[in-house]
Amino acid sequence: MQATRERILKILKERGEATVKELSETLGLTTVTIRHHLDTLRREDLVAAPSVRHRKAPGRPQHVYALTNEASDFFPKRYERLIDLMFEELYARLSRDEVESMMENIGKRIADGVTIPRGADLEERVVVTVNFMDTRGYMAHWEETEDGDYLIHVANCPYEGVSRRHGEVCKIDQTLLRELLGASSEEIRRVPAPPRRCAYLVKPAQAQSLRMICH
């Protein structure tokens, strides 16, 4: 991202809101330049439409700018330590089987939010599943093999950093796919080395068995 726009985002994050004039004075840029950058950030859904800040003293109301909810993703987050502590607490209270069962239940709850058309065949289910995964950042796509099987490729696992330390998290996706595709799942190989990419193989001819391949 352009450096000036990054600085605008950081200022809005720190202050909560700011006017064009305030940004101009802080950055040492003209108000015309600031408005240009704000317009760009608004088109990118990082800055919200201006709202009115009413003055306590007489004068024209000021228009202030603030970040959108989507802008939160721009700033670094450090969830890893929190997640590690949560899993440590889970392991202290539950057996490994119980933790895996919890991950499966999470996968089922996610699947419950996906609508599969009534009477959909396997290919239609694959399409719906991949489209849903894409909305959640998986960068997924599918292909049909020469044998008539289906391969679902995942280029970006949302739980990648967590799954390397806590493999039970993979149960979420396995359960999600099993529920949406109507298939049984079996993980056959995992190589936890970056870049981590997974492929799910669905074989309609064998009771729609689902196998996971990571490479």
C-alpha positions, -999 to 999 in steps of 0.1 A, spaced: 0 0 0 11 36 -7 30 50 23 9 81 28 -23 60 29 -7 36 54 1 66 76 -35 79 74 -48 45 85 -24 44 114 -34 79 125 -71 70 123 -65 38 143 -47 58 170 -71 87 172 -104 70 163 -113 98 140 -98 129 123 -107 157 100 -91 164 67 -74 195 83 -61 175 112 -46 149 88 -32 176 66 -14 193 96 -1 160 110 13 148 76 23 181 63 3 177 31 -23 198 14 -60 191 21 -65 183 -16 -39 155 -14 -54 142 18 -89 141 2 -75 122 -27 -60 95 -4 -92 93 16 -112 88 -15 -90 59 -25 -92 44 10 -130 47 9 -131 29 -24 -111 1 -8 -136 0 21 -109 9 46 -123 43 55 -159 50 62 -180 79 48 -174 111 68 -196 118 97 -204 151 114 -186 163 145 -205 191 161 -185 219 176 -191 230 212 -183 266 201 -201 284 172 -190 275 138 -196 251 109 -197 214 119 -167 194 110 -166 162 89 -145 135 105 -132 102 90 -129 69 107 -119 33 98 -143 7 87 -146 -27 104 -128 -42 74 -97 -20 81 -91 -41 112 -75 -67 90 -49 -42 79 -33 -41 113 -13 -70 127 -29 -93 152 -11 -117 176 -37 -144 182 -12 -173 183 -3 -170 219 -39 -167 230 -48 -198 209 -19 -218 224 -31 -209 259 -66 -219 251 -55 -253 237 -33 -258 268 -64 -252 289 -84 -276 268 -58 -303 271 -57 -298 309 -94 -303 312 -103 -327 283 -88 -358 267 -74 -356 232 -105 -374 219 -127 -349 235 -107 -320 220 -110 -336 185 -148 -341 191 -150 -304 199 -133 -295 166 -157 -318 148 -186 -300 164 -172 -267 152 -170 -280 117 -206 -292 119 -218 -258 131 -200 -241 102 -216 -265 78 -250 -258 92 -247 -223 79 -243 -235 43 -273 -242 21 -270 -271 -2 -297 -272 -29 -322 -300 -24 -314 -330 -46 -279 -316 -55 -256 -342 -70 -220 -345 -59 -206 -320 -84 -231 -294 -74 -222 -300 -38 -185 -295 -47 -193 -262 -64 -213 -249 -34 -186 -261 -10 -157 -244 -29 -176 -212 -33 -183 -211 5 -147 -219 13 -136 -190 -10 -157 -166 10 -138 -177 41 -104 -170 26 -94 -206 16 -85 -196 -20 -100 -229 -30 -107 -243 -65 -118 -277 -78 -112 -300 -107 -125 -333 -120 -99 -360 -126 -97 -384 -155 -111 -411 -132 -142 -390 -125 -131 -381 -90 -131 -345 -77 -101 -327 -63 -106 -297 -40 -74 -276 -37 -68 -252 -9 -41 -226 -14 -47 -207 19 -56 -225 50 -71 -200 74 -58 -221 104 -24 -227 89 -3 -213 118 -25 -229 144 -28 -263 127 10 -267 126 10 -267 164 -24 -282 170 -33 -307 144 -67 -313 159 -78 -280 142 -78 -299 108 -108 -318 121 -128 -286 115 -123 -287 77 -125 -324 74 -159 -324 92 -170 -294 72 -163 -312 39 -178 -344 51 -210 -327 61 -213 -306 29 -203 -334 5 -220 -363 22 -187 -382 23 -166 -400 49 -132 -385 55 -98 -401 59 -66 -382 62 -39 -401 43 -8 -378 43 4 -346 59 37 -328 54 37 -297 77 63 -277 57 57 -243 42 41 -235 19 13 -257 32 -12 -266 6 -40 -292 9 -60 -311 -16 -91 -331 -8 -99 -361 -31 -135 -372 -34 -142 -405 -51 -179 -410 -60 -173 -446 -71 -162 -456 -36 -191 -443 -14 -179 -408 -20 -149 -414 2 -129 -383 11 -91 -383 15 -69 -354 25 -35 -348 9 -12 -320 21 20 -312 4 
